[in-house]
Amino acid sequence: MTAPRVLILPALALLSALTVAGSALPAQSVAAVSLSRLPGLLPGVGETAQVMRLETRLTVVDLQQRVIEVGGSPDALRAVLASTARGEVPVYDMRLGISKEEFGRYLAFQPVPAPTGKTVKMPVIREPTRVTLGDAPGLNGLLRGLSFDLKTGELRVPEGFSFKPTAVQVSSAPDRTVDIRGGYQWNLRGHNPDTQNGIRGQFNLYQLGSGQIMLTYKRTSLVKGVFNEGELILRYDH
């Protein structure tokens, strides 16, 4: 009896699929949507946030939708979802209505955010039209100097560039590892050969189904020719 084929997804899939994502969740031009949610997604002054890390867990990607399409057994599907939630490798059941080979294609190891047990008090300056983030122990300088224009949504970074956001559409499919209900995403790409400054990365603000907010930031920075890399995942209430 052969074990189901298990897909190994890239470790950074969450940050581009959250990122924890850009290709997995459709985005719209910010010109077509309202920015009214932006002030409420950004952290408040002195906000306490949980520091998260990525852990790899077994998930069943799109299996539920497929079983429903073919008219498979709801009881068999529930058993598979329950065993996966416990961290066990689910056993194939022919009542699912799909072949054993196809069943194996829906199993995947995915990185998901998990609490580290650490918290951090967010350094935030709020003005009527702008929110600026600072640094604090545990943030490793990653958020220092990030500044958001609340009217345009434009993100200004210390490397000397500004970027407009896209709006993430609602996604509450039960097979997703993170229940994202919407938010905003900034894709950061900039380079100035004169100053030897550059940046490549992504900043995300997500509204979760729990009502909490998730902030993810991953970037490679070039300041006066010196490289610096970092990533951060925070979760907080509002």
Phi and psi in degrees as a GROMACS rama.xvg file:
@    title "Ramachandran Plot"
@    xaxis  label "Phi"
@    yaxis  label "Psi"
@TYPE xy
-86.7934  142.629  THR-2
-74.2592  149.822  ALA-3
-61.0343  143.24  PRO-4
-69.4697  127.376  ARG-5
-110.246  128.691  VAL-6
-85.2896  137.225  LEU-7
-103.4  112.515  ILE-8
-88.6378  153.314  LEU-9
-57.1197  146.719  PRO-10
-63.7508  -21.8419  ALA-11
-97.2378  10.8962  LEU-12
-59.3397  -37.1364  ALA-13
-63.4518  -40.8391  LEU-14
-73.8284  -16.4667  LEU-15
-109.293  -9.09844  SER-16
-105.02  -21.1361  ALA-17
-64.1938  -48.488  GLY-22
-83.4448  -29.2029  SER-23
-77.4383  -31.3953  ALA-24
-109.298  121.259  LEU-25
-60.8931  142.817  PRO-26
-123.303  153.021  ALA-27
-118.711  158.395  GLN-28
-61.3137  138.344  SER-29
-64.0023  -21.3055  VAL-30
-66.1312  -21.3619  ALA-31
-94.565  -2.15106  ALA-32
-133.016  169.929  VAL-33
-87.4824  144.886  SER-34
-96.718  13.7579  LEU-35
-63.3497  -23.4783  SER-36
-83.8923  -15.8693  ARG-37
-58.6035  -48.2124  LEU-38
-58.2539  -34.7495  PRO-39
-76.9814  -19.0141  GLY-40
-87.9889  -27.8706  LEU-41
-70.8774  147.627  LEU-42
-65.1461  149.325  PRO-43
-85.1477  170.544  GLY-44
-63.6789  124.98  VAL-45
71.7722  14.4525  GLY-46
-58.3358  134.526  GLU-47
-93.1943  124.556  THR-48
-119.938  147.395  ALA-49
-83.4716  133.725  GLN-50
-85.9359  127.593  VAL-51
-109.509  161.643  MET-52
-135.771  163.438  ARG-53
-89.7382  129.84  LEU-54
-122.033  143.483  GLU-55
-88.8089  125.747  THR-56
-133.699  151.873  ARG-57
-76.1448  131.308  LEU-58
-133.424  164.031  THR-59
-112.42  101.184  VAL-60
-82.6576  116.717  VAL-61
64.6399  9.55069  ASP-62
-64.442  -43.4018  LEU-63
-58.1753  -44.8515  GLN-64
-62.2049  -41.2246  GLN-65
-65.77  -43.8056  ARG-66
-64.2074  -38.8309  VAL-67
-64.6812  -39.8343  ILE-68
-60.4191  -40.2019  GLU-69
-91.0652  -1.05444  VAL-70
76.313  32.3668  GLY-71
-71.8444  172.356  GLY-72
-71.2499  123.238  SER-73
-61.2258  -35.5516  PRO-74
-64.8876  -43.0116  ASP-75
-64.6129  -40.1014  ALA-76
-64.2818  -42.9522  LEU-77
-61.6753  -38.3188  ARG-78
-65.114  -40.1932  ALA-79
-65.1287  -46.039  VAL-80
-64.401  -37.3923  LEU-81
-67.5658  -43.202  ALA-82
-68.0721  -35.4235  SER-83
-65.222  -40.8332  THR-84
-62.5236  -28.2458  ALA-85
-83.2158  -1.79353  ARG-86
85.7843  12.6186  GLY-87
-95.1486  152.351  GLU-88
-76.2291  117.627  VAL-89
-67.6418  148.603  PRO-90
-93.4335  135.685  VAL-91
-63.1179  138.108  TYR-92
-130.725  121.54  ASP-93
-62.7708  -18.362  MET-94
-68.6993  -11.8775  ARG-95
-64.9425  -22.5688  LEU-96
89.4253  7.10957  GLY-97
-127.352  162.596  ILE-98
-73.0392  162.89  SER-99
-63.6803  -37.1702  LYS-100
-64.6071  -44.2502  GLU-101
-65.6935  -38.1675  GLU-102
-56.7062  -42.9011  PHE-103
-63.0987  -28.6981  GLY-104
-71.2342  -17.7436  ARG-105
-91.5254  -4.3835  TYR-106
-90.7072  137.126  LEU-107
-152.445  148.008  ALA-108
-92.0011  121.579  PHE-109
-124.81  144.749  GLN-110
-76.2784  129.748  PRO-111
-128.846  149.701  VAL-112
-75.6611  137.593  PRO-113
-136.689  145.878  ALA-114
-63.9594  142.126  PRO-115
-90.1691  -12.4815  THR-116
90.0425  -3.7791  GLY-117
-99.6992  147.983  LYS-118
-126.763  160.483  THR-119
-143.54  140.704  VAL-120
-88.8253  121.108  LYS-121
-73.6419  128.754  MET-122
-86.1013  108.315  PRO-123
-133.347  134.967  VAL-124
-112.909  118.807  ILE-125
-109.205  127.006  ARG-126
-120.387  170.023  GLU-127
-54.8408  -36.538  PRO-128
-121.382  8.05617  THR-129
-150.945  144.523  ARG-130
-123.84  126.77  VAL-131
-120.449  133.955  THR-132
-99.7149  151.183  LEU-133
-121.98  -154.477  GLY-134
-120.759  156.772  ASP-135
-157.759  158.98  ALA-136
-53.5631  130.405  PRO-137
100.583  -13.7084  GLY-138
-98.835  -12.5046  LEU-139
55.7174  29.6359  ASN-140
73.9685  4.18737  GLY-141
-66.8395  -35.6422  LEU-142
-93.1613  -8.38497  LEU-143
-58.8907  122.776  ARG-144
86.6485  -1.09855  GLY-145
-71.4164  128.836  LEU-146
-133.487  127.791  SER-147
-111.65  127.143  PHE-148
-84.7453  115.204  ASP-149
-72.1716  -17.327  LEU-150
-86.3929  -40.7807  LYS-151
-103.157  -16.7564  THR-152
80.6877  0.268645  GLY-153
-67.1987  134.049  GLU-154
-103.547  123.243  LEU-155
-102.651  129.182  ARG-156
-111.472  154.359  VAL-157
-61.421  -20.8744  PRO-158
-71.173  -7.96154  GLU-159
101.85  19.122  GLY-160
-123.308  159.901  PHE-161
-129.502  146.449  SER-162
-139.197  139.8  PHE-163
-88.6546  150.285  LYS-164
-90.3937  166.144  PRO-165
-112.874  158.589  THR-166
-101.208  129.09  ALA-167
-85.8247  130.456  VAL-168
-75.5551  162.411  GLN-169
-61.9694  136.481  VAL-170
-144.318  106.997  SER-171
-125.963  28.4376  SER-172
-59.5919  133.737  ALA-173
-65.6381  -16.611  PRO-174
-89.2013  3.13327  ASP-175
-81.5876  144.472  ARG-176
-75.3202  -22.0537  THR-177
-127.625  127.162  VAL-178
-85.2315  85.4267  ASP-179
-90.3042  125.804  ILE-180
-105.319  3.0865  ARG-181
142.564  176.011  GLY-182
152.429  -156.658  GLY-183
-137.13  153.839  TYR-184
-140.281  135.271  GLN-185
-118.436  119.331  TRP-186
-93.7957  121.644  ASN-187
-105.937  112.847  LEU-188
-141.273  111.667  ARG-189
-159.94  146.673  GLY-190
-153.531  132.869  HIS-191
-124.311  105.494  ASN-192
-65.89  -23.0925  PRO-193
-70.634  -43.7893  ASP-194
-91.1561  -10.6474  THR-195
59.066  33.8407  GLN-196
-107.306  145.316  ASN-197
-162.806  166.15  GLY-198
-154.444  145.112  ILE-199
-145.428  120.909  ARG-200
175.451  -162.044  GLY-201
-152.325  136.596  GLN-202
-119.907  132.701  PHE-203
-132.057  141.797  ASN-204
-124.894  120.831  LEU-205
-124.276  136.13  TYR-206
-88.3841  122.459  GLN-207
-94.8006  160.688  LEU-208
-62.0653  -24.5293  GLY-209
-74.4309  -10.6285  SER-210
95.7687  -12.5318  GLY-211
-78.3172  170.889  GLN-212
-120.124  139.539  ILE-213
-116.847  129.665  MET-214
-112.245  125.26  LEU-215
-126.329  139.636  THR-216
-146.125  124.128  TYR-217
-136.091  130.105  LYS-218
-156.815  152.195  ARG-219
-109.122  124.84  THR-220
-116.308  142.301  SER-221
-124.329  112.356  LEU-222
-122.454  114.583  VAL-223
52.4117  39.2305  LYS-224
84.6022  -0.872337  GLY-225
-101.992  125.466  VAL-226
-83.3407  146.807  PHE-227
-149.278  132.022  ASN-228
-118.585  151.177  GLU-229
-171.555  160.101  GLY-230
-148.593  152.861  GLU-231
-150.794  137.737  LEU-232
-129.632  123.038  ILE-233
-125.316  148.334  LEU-234
-133.047  134.282  ARG-235
-150.488  163.18  TYR-236
-93.4396  164.972  ASP-237
